[in-house]
Amino acid sequence: MPVEDFIKLRNLVYDRTGIYLGEHKVYFMKKRVQKRMEALGIPSAREYFRFLKFFDGEQREFQELINLLTVNETYFFREFSQLQVFAEACLPEVIQRKLATGERTIKVFSAGCSTGEEPYTLAIILKEMIDDLDRWDVVIKAADIDQRVLAAARRGLYDIRSVKDVPPPYLTRYFTSPVPGEFLIKPEIRDMVVFEHLNLMDRRALRYESNYDFIFCRNVLIYFDESSRKQVVDRFYAMLNKGGFVFLGHAESLSRISTAFRITRLGNHIVYQA
């Protein structure tokens, strides 16, 4: 792929999604663009760019490209020790604060939810940690830019790799196994999560999202450049209740992005609080 064509395609992806593909991603992007060009019978990257720019009215083809450019490796109870901090420290703090005011709503946002393992994990944790859950209004919204993974998330069917870290009692309690090696999330957990196609760089899509207590955005900011990260994090701050928490991936940090959050170390983990 000629460098100028890579730059045009990269800029188009960046302008529409905030996803930044550096020069080290040339081969990665080239292979995926070639796959889409072959599917459409388009002979060159330049023509493919023109198609995306001028003839892809509903952006269906652009969505196909984004689906290929985003990596979706995830599994249940990923970064288990961080989830313990959420369950044993942050969640009780929020519950105590709400009970003091008579409020019984808990809102959780899972950004870059992929095939659903993270939000379903959070639903299981809430189910386990809150004895009178039926007396609470629990909202778990899970969002991703990839339509394909959202379809898989809504199905809630997983292989052994995805559930390898699920504690055995939870595997029995919250999954069925329709065939050996496949695990289907039970309706009581699936119904706790609402999945939505959403671009984190879309201001209009996020402006009505508010009053969240927890935002999980783990291993998502790595796709953005510094400017886009700041925009996303600023929106997260606006979405949170006072005292709400943001959880990032273990290799991610807000230290160079925002000074709005209070930084607290709980065990081996850093948590960010509005």
C-alpha positions in Angstrom: 0.0 0.0 0.0 1.5 3.4 -1.0 2.3 5.6 2.0 -0.1 8.3 0.8 -3.0 5.9 0.6 -2.2 4.6 4.1 -2.2 8.1 5.5 -5.6 8.9 3.8 -7.2 5.8 5.2 -5.6 6.3 8.6 -6.9 9.9 8.8 -10.4 8.8 7.8 -10.4 6.2 10.5 -9.1 8.8 13.0 -11.5 11.5 12.0 -14.5 9.3 12.4 -13.6 7.2 15.4 -10.5 8.7 17.2 -8.7 5.4 16.7 -5.1 6.2 15.8 -3.0 3.9 13.7 0.7 4.8 13.7 3.3 4.0 11.1 4.1 0.8 12.9 0.5 -0.3 12.0 1.1 -0.1 8.2 1.3 -3.9 7.7 -1.6 -4.5 10.1 -3.8 -2.1 8.3 -2.7 -3.2 4.8 -3.7 -6.8 5.4 -7.2 -5.8 6.6 -7.8 -3.3 3.9 -6.7 -5.9 1.3 -9.3 -8.3 2.8 -12.1 -5.8 2.3 -10.9 -4.8 -1.2 -11.0 -8.4 -2.3 -14.5 -8.8 -0.8 -15.7 -5.8 -2.8 -13.6 -6.4 -5.9 -11.9 -3.0 -5.6 -8.5 -3.0 -7.3 -6.5 -0.4 -5.3 -6.3 1.3 -1.8 -6.9 4.6 -3.5 -10.2 3.4 -5.0 -11.2 1.8 -1.6 -10.6 5.2 0.1 -12.8 6.9 -2.5 -15.5 4.3 -1.9 -15.4 4.9 1.8 -15.4 8.6 1.5 -18.0 9.2 -1.2 -20.1 6.1 -1.8 -20.5 4.4 1.5 -23.6 6.4 2.5 -24.6 4.4 5.6 -21.0 3.6 6.5 -21.7 -0.1 6.4 -18.3 -0.8 4.7 -16.5 1.5 7.1 -18.0 -0.5 9.9 -16.7 -3.7 8.3 -13.2 -2.2 8.3 -13.4 -1.0 11.9 -14.5 -4.5 12.9 -11.2 -5.8 11.4 -9.1 -3.1 12.9 -10.1 -3.5 16.5 -8.7 -6.4 18.6 -11.3 -8.1 20.9 -9.4 -10.4 23.2 -11.2 -10.7 26.5 -12.5 -13.2 29.0 -14.5 -13.4 32.2 -13.0 -12.1 35.4 -10.0 -10.6 33.6 -7.7 -8.7 35.9 -9.3 -10.5 38.9 -7.5 -8.6 41.6 -8.8 -5.3 40.2 -12.3 -6.7 40.2 -11.7 -7.6 43.9 -11.0 -3.9 44.6 -14.2 -3.0 42.8 -16.3 -5.6 44.7 -14.7 -5.3 48.2 -13.8 -1.6 48.4 -15.4 0.7 45.8 -18.8 -1.0 45.5 -19.5 -1.0 49.3 -18.4 2.7 49.5 -20.9 3.7 46.8 -23.7 1.6 48.3 -23.1 3.1 51.7 -23.2 6.6 50.3 -26.5 5.9 48.4 -28.2 4.3 51.4 -27.4 7.4 53.4 -29.4 9.5 50.9 -32.2 6.9 50.3 -31.1 6.3 46.7 -31.2 2.8 45.3 -29.8 3.1 41.8 -26.4 1.7 40.6 -25.2 2.6 37.1 -22.3 0.9 35.4 -20.8 1.7 32.0 -18.6 -0.8 30.2 -16.7 1.0 27.4 -15.2 -1.2 24.7 -17.2 -4.2 26.0 -16.2 -6.5 23.1 -18.1 -9.8 23.2 -19.6 -9.1 26.6 -17.4 -10.9 29.1 -16.6 -7.8 31.1 -20.2 -6.5 31.6 -21.5 -9.9 32.4 -18.7 -10.3 34.9 -19.8 -7.1 36.5 -23.4 -8.3 36.6 -22.3 -11.5 38.4 -20.3 -9.5 40.9 -23.3 -7.2 41.7 -25.5 -10.3 42.0 -23.1 -11.8 44.5 -22.2 -8.7 46.5 -25.7 -7.1 47.0 -28.0 -9.3 49.0 -31.1 -7.3 48.3 -30.4 -6.7 44.7 -34.1 -6.9 43.8 -34.6 -3.7 45.8 -32.1 -1.8 43.6 -32.4 -0.3 40.2 -29.3 -1.7 38.5 -28.3 -0.3 35.1 -25.3 -1.9 33.2 -24.8 -0.3 29.8 -22.1 -1.9 27.6 -20.9 -0.2 24.5 -18.6 -1.0 21.6 -17.9 0.3 18.1 -17.8 -3.2 16.6 -21.3 -4.4 15.6 -20.1 -8.0 15.1 -18.9 -8.4 18.7 -22.0 -6.8 20.1 -24.1 -9.4 18.3 -22.0 -12.1 20.0 -22.3 -10.4 23.3 -26.1 -10.4 23.1 -26.1 -14.1 22.3 -24.0 -14.7 25.5 -22.5 -18.0 24.2 -18.8 -18.7 25.1 -16.1 -21.2 24.7 -13.9 -22.7 27.4 -11.2 -20.1 26.9 -13.6 -17.3 27.8 -14.7 -18.9 31.0 -11.4 -20.3 32.2 -11.1 -17.8 35.1 -14.7 -18.0 36.2 -14.8 -19.4 39.8 -16.4 -22.9 39.6 -19.4 -22.0 41.8 -20.3 -19.1 39.5 -19.9 -21.3 36.4 -22.5 -23.6 37.8 -24.8 -20.8 39.1 -24.8 -18.5 36.1 -24.1 -20.6 33.0 -25.7 -23.5 31.3 -23.7 -25.8 28.9 -25.9 -26.6 25.9 -23.1 -28.7 24.4 -19.7 -29.8 25.8 -17.2 -26.9 25.6 -19.9 -24.2 25.2 -21.3 -22.0 28.0 -24.4 -19.9 27.8 -25.0 -17.1 30.2 -28.2 -17.5 32.1 -31.1 -15.0 31.5 -30.9 -13.6 35.0 -27.4 -12.2 34.2 -28.0 -11.5 30.5 -31.0 -9.4 31.2 -29.0 -7.1 33.6 -26.9 -5.8 30.6 -28.0 -3.5 27.8 -25.6 -3.5 24.8 -25.3 -0.5 22.5 -23.3 0.4 19.4 -21.4 3.5 20.3 -18.4 5.5 19.2 -16.7 7.0 22.3 -15.7 10.0 20.1 -19.3 10.8 19.3 -20.2 13.7 21.6 -23.9 13.5 20.7 -24.1 9.8 21.7 -22.6 10.4 25.1 -24.1 13.7 26.1 -27.2 12.1 27.5 -25.2 9.6 29.5 -25.0 10.7 33.1 -25.2 9.7 36.8 -22.9 6.7 36.5 -21.2 5.2 39.5 -18.6 3.1 37.8 -17.0 3.3 34.3 -14.9 0.4 33.1 -12.7 1.4 30.2 -10.0 -1.3 30.2 -7.5 -1.6 27.4 -9.5 0.8 25.2 -7.5 4.1 25.5 -4.5 2.4 23.9 -6.3 2.8 20.5 -6.4 6.6 20.8 -3.8 9.4 20.6 -3.3 11.8 23.5 -5.9 14.3 22.2 -8.6 11.7 21.8 -7.9 10.2 25.1 -8.3 13.5 26.8 -11.7 14.0 25.1 -12.9 10.6 26.1 -11.8 10.9 29.7 -13.3 14.4 30.0 -16.6 12.9 28.9 -16.3 10.1 31.4 -15.8 12.7 34.2 -19.0 14.4 33.1 -20.9 11.1 33.1 -19.9 10.2 36.6 -21.7 10.9 39.9 -19.6 12.7 42.5 -17.5 10.0 44.0 -17.9 7.6 41.0 -15.0 5.5 39.9 -13.1 4.9 36.6 -11.2 1.6 36.1 -8.6 1.3 33.4 -6.4 -1.5 32.1 -3.3 -2.4 34.2 -1.0 -0.7 31.6 -3.1 2.5 31.3 -3.0 5.7 33.3 -4.8 9.1 33.5 -1.7 10.8 35.0 -0.9 12.6 31.7 -4.5 13.0 30.5 -6.5 14.5 33.3 -6.1 16.1 36.7 -9.8 16.1 37.5 -9.8 12.7 39.2 -8.6 11.8 42.7 -6.1 9.1 42.5 -6.2 6.3 45.2 -4.1 3.2 45.5 -6.0 0.2 46.8 -3.8 -2.8 47.1 -1.8 -3.0 43.9 -4.2 -1.0 41.9 -4.8 2.6 41.1 -8.4 3.8 41.0 -9.7 7.1 39.8 -12.5 8.8 41.6 -14.6 11.8 40.5 
